[in-house]
Amino acid sequence: MRVGFLFWPFTPNLVRELAADAERYGYDLIGIADTPGNAMDPWVAATMVAQATQNVRIALCVSNLTSRHPAVSAAAIASLDLLAPGRAILGIGAGHSGTRNLGIQGSRASELADGADFIRTLLAGKPANWRGGQAHLPWVRQPSPVFLAGSGPRALAAAGKRREVRGRGSRGCCEGGSRAIGY
């Protein structure tokens, strides 16, 4: 059995303490919430965790396609993988709390699979198109796993079609049997 936990990175001290505890007690995964404005930036927290650990997998649980352009998320997870090779995982969801706090709309369930495919293509080192624009990340060394998360019926259906469903709500990044993170 593999064991992980999700947290909101409220302070640098909390991030350091949880990273040390996860490594000390043999946790397999740390999920970091991406909720802009509700806690510190998750990519800063993920970098801190990567630098403080050697074995723990690091998952962004979950980012979205509207407050962060998917090419930016692809570059960020690929950058994290350079610091923590083989340990970086990206979750993509509608963005409920993160987008609501910013006053923007979250992604529609129908967009999630397309966004994840766009990110996966970039992480494979190939050019990809998104909403009329093209991006390319030729420097990526290895693709990080990308999974879809959902809490509503449409998002769960979209993720389920790809056998990537991750449960409901904030528990989404650490439950289930998805091939994306090997659980």
Secondary structure, 3 states (H helix, E strand, C coil): CCCEEEECCCCHHHHHHHHHHHHHCCCCEEEECCCECCECCHHHHHHHHHHHCCCCEEEEEEEECCCCCHHHHHHHHHHHHHHCCCCEEEEEECCHHHHHHHCCCCCCHHHHHHHHHHHHHHHCCCCEEECCEEECCCCCCCCCCEEECCCCHHHHHHHHHCCCCCCCHHHHHCCCCCCCCCC
